Amino acid sequence: MERIREDLMKFHVAVVLFLFAHPLFAQTQHNSQSPVLQKEDQRSTPSTSAPAVEQSKIDPAKEADIRRLLDLAGTTSLMTQLMQGMEKDLKPMMARALPAGDYRDKLVDLFFLKFHSKLELPHLLDMAVPVYDKYYSHEEIKGLIQFYGTPLGQKMVSVMPKMSVELQNAGRQWGEGIGRDSMREVLSEHPDLGKALSDATKSAQSN
């Protein structure tokens, strides 16, 4: 049971890190915690959907350009590809977190079907609009549109998904290596903790 809880916790952490590590998710999450939105949340009924984002007082022309920028930057496509890549890691992790049985594969598949049905990427773009409005002037938005309209800008869009996957894999391997080295050093420097860990592992396996 302890192993199951640990794997399930890893799965939850992976989902959270995926959703909030990406700049677009991180920006919208930060915006959702602003005082204005916190007051709005207090007046509204809690929902399981994504946080509400204030959409008022945005110049229509600027909003149109922001949406054009998001489209040129391939935001929806990028997020879809990143999610598909992450899902390959999450599926086996989730399966390991569940007790073995014929039901497991079906449960995992149904979970991701439900997850996809709730994850509305157009709504994510709606959430991004006021964030871009907050941090970029209209002229800056136009400048970004101009950049993404160039061959270099489009190359950046085309290679970004592959770069993100490679950086994610490199970061994971680097972190795992540091983790292993750190644990080995701590256990070497503190043999009493090493013995306690060994005893606890044997006890858990016997239960």
N, C-alpha and C positions, 0 to 999 in steps of 0.2 A: 504493500500500500504506500509506503514512503516513496518508493521509486515512481509510482504512478503520480503521486502528488508533485514530485519534483519535475517530472516531464510535463505535466499539465501546467505548472507554473511557468516553465520555459516557453511553452506554447503561448500562454497569455502575454508574457513579456515580449515575445517576438511580434505578436500582432500589434501591441501598443507601440513598440519601437518602429515598426514599419509605417504605421499610420501617422506618427508624429515626428519621425526623423526627416521626412521629405520636406523641403522648404515651403512648399505650398500648403501642406497640412499644418506645419508649424506656425506659419503666419496666420492662418485662419483661426487656429486654436488660441494664439496669443490675442487676436482681435476679439474673440468671443469672451475673453476674461476682462475686457475693459469695463470701467465703472458704468458707462451708459448701458452696455448690454446686460450687466449684472442687475441693474435696476429693472430693465425690461423683463429679464427672466423671472424676477420676483412677482411681476404682475401677470405672468402667463402660466399656463398649466405645464408641468414637466412633460417632456416627450422623449421617446427613445430615438428620435431622429437626430440628425446632425444639429449642432448648436445654431440658434437663430442669429442672423447677422443683419445689422441695420442697413437697409437698402436705400433709405431716403436721402434727399439733398445731394444726389450725384448728378452732375451735369449730363444730360442724355447723350450729347456728342462725345463726351469723355468716356462714358460707360460703353458706348459703341466701339470706341477705339480700344478700350481695355479688353473687351471680348474679342476684338480682331487680333490683338496682341496674343492673347491666350491661345487663339486658334493657330496663329502663325508659329508660335513656340511649340506647338504640338502637345499641349498640356494633357489633354484627354488621352491621347495615344501613349504618351510617356507613362502616365499613371497606370494605364491598363497593362502595359508591358512590365512595369515594375511589380504590379500585383501578381501577374502570372508567374514571374520569376520567384517571388517570395512564396507563392502558394506551393511551389514544388518542394520548398524546404518545410513549410508548415504542415503539409499533409502527412508525411511520415512521422513528424514530431507529435502531431495530434494522435496518430494511430498508436504510437508507443505509450502515450499518456493514458490510453484506455485499456482495460482488461482484455486479454485475447478472447476471440470468439468470432463466429460467422457473421455476427451483426456489425462488426467494427467498420469494415470498408463501406457498407451502405450508410452507416451513421455519419462517417466522415464526408462522404460525397453529398449527402443531404444537407450537412452543415454548411458546406461551401456554396451549395445552390441557394440556401437561405441567405447566407452572407452576401452573395452577389446581388440577390434581389433587393437587399436593403441598401447596398452601396450605390447610390445614384450619383455618377460622376457629373452630370449636368448640374446637380445641386451643389456639388463641390465648386464648380465654376462660379455659380451664383454667390457662394460664400467668398470667393476670391476677389470679386469685383470691388467691394468696399475697401478691402485691404490694399489693393493696388491704388485705389483712389486716395487712400490715406497717405501712402508713402511716396507716390510719384505724382508730379505735376502733369498736366495734360501735355505740355511740351516734351517732357521726358518720356511719356507713353508714346508719343509720336516718334521720338528718336529711337526707342526700342523697336517700334514697328518697322522703321526704316532699316535698322540693323538686321532684323530677322527676315527682311525681304532681300537681303544680299546673299550671294553664294556662301559666304562664310557663316552667316546666320543660319542658313538652311542646313549647312553641314553640321553645325552645332546641334540642331534639332535631330538630325539623322543619327549622329553618333552618341548622343546623350544616353539613350537607353542601354546601349552596350557598355558605355563607360560606367554607368551607374551599377550595372551588374558586376563588372570586373572590380570596381572599387569596393562594392559590398562584400564580394568574396575575399578580396585581399584583406579587408578590415576584419572579417570574421576569422580568417586564418591567423592573422597577426594577434588578435585578441585571445584566441584559443592558446596560442603559443605562450603568450605572456601569462595567461592563467595557469597553464601547466607548470611553467618555471616558478611562478610565485608560490604555488602550493607545495611543490617539491622543496623549495628553500625553507618555507615556514615549517614543514614537517621535519626537515633535517635539523633546523635550529631548535625545535621544540619536540624532542622525542616523546615527551609525555602526551602531547596532543596527538601524535601519530598513533600511539598505543590506544588512546581513547577512541580515535576514529576507527581503528581496526576492530576494537571490541564492539563498537556500536554497529558496524557493518555486519559482523557475524551475528549479532543479536537480531538485526532486522531481517537477515536472510533466514534465520531459524523460525521467524514468526509467520 
